Amino acid sequence: MARLIDLACRDTVSGALYLAVGDVLSCAAIGGRVIGPDALELLGPFIGGIVTGSGDILSPAGLPNRVLFVARKAGRTSLELYAGDMSRPPHVLTIDVEITE
């Protein structure tokens, strides 16, 4: 069964991050990108929202706060995560990823 894996951009990963095909990686970041082969797909940056009792969805104004990736096929790749705000350059975290069947 695929897993939903939460990673804070402040987390450090020593060595590679090991995922299985179908896993979804949720990162607390304002942006990101995949570097290398297409084993990992960037679904996009998102802004969180909550559903109210009347069915409306409330979201804060501002930068995205979550980036999602999905492991599509076995292989090795890298990803970059960007954290921060508009008042200074973003912090960049690079993570090597190995995806298994």
N, C-alpha and C positions, 0 to 999 in steps of 0.2 A: 504494500500500500504506500502511496506517495505521502511525503511528509511536508508540512508547512514549517519552515525553519526561520526563526527570528534572529536577526543579527543587528546589533547596535553598531553604528559607525565608529564608536569609541572602542569597540572590542578589538583586541589584537588576535590574529590567527597565526600561530607559529607553524610554518610549513603549509601544506595545501589544505583546502577545505574539501571534504569528501562528500559528494552528493550522489544520489541514485537517479536514474532516468525517471522523470515525473515529479521529482521534488520541486517545491516552490520556495525560493529564498526571499524573505521579506527583510528589507534593510531600512533602518532609520537613517535616512539621508535625503538631501535635496535633489540628487541626480546620480547618474551612474552610466557606465558603458561597458560593453564586452570588448575585450582585446583578444583577437585571435580567432580560432575556428568557431563555427556556429553551433557548438554543442550546448551552449547556454544562450537563452533568448531573453533580452530585456523587454519586459512587458510595458514598462514605462514608469515615470514618476507620478505619484498620486498625492492628493490631499485627502486626509481622512474626513469622514463625515459620520454623523449619528442620525438615527431615525427618531423623530419625535412621536408622541402619542397620536398626533393627527395624521401621521404618515409623511410629513415634510422631512426633508433632509437638510441638516445644518452642517456647514463646513466653514472653517475659519478662512479669513482672507490671508493672503501671503504666499510664501514659497511652498512647494511640495514638501511633505515630511516623510514620505515612504516610497521606496523603489522596489519593484518586484522583478524577479528573474525566474525563469522556469528551465529546468534541465531537460533538454529535448533528446539528446543522444549521448552515448558514451564517448568520452574523449577528455582532452585536457585543454584548458583555456585560462584566461585571467579576466578579472573584472576590476573596475575602478569605481569607488564610491566617493561622492562629494558631500561634505557636511559643512554647515556654517550658515551665515546669513548675509544680507546685502552690505553690511557695514565693513566687511573685510574679505579678503580672498578665501575661497573654500579650502578646507582641509581635505586632502586627497589620500584615500586608503586603497592600496592595490592588494588584491588577494588572488592567489593561484587556486584554481578549482580543478578537481579531478572528478569526473562523472563516470559511474559504473552502471552496468545493466541492472 
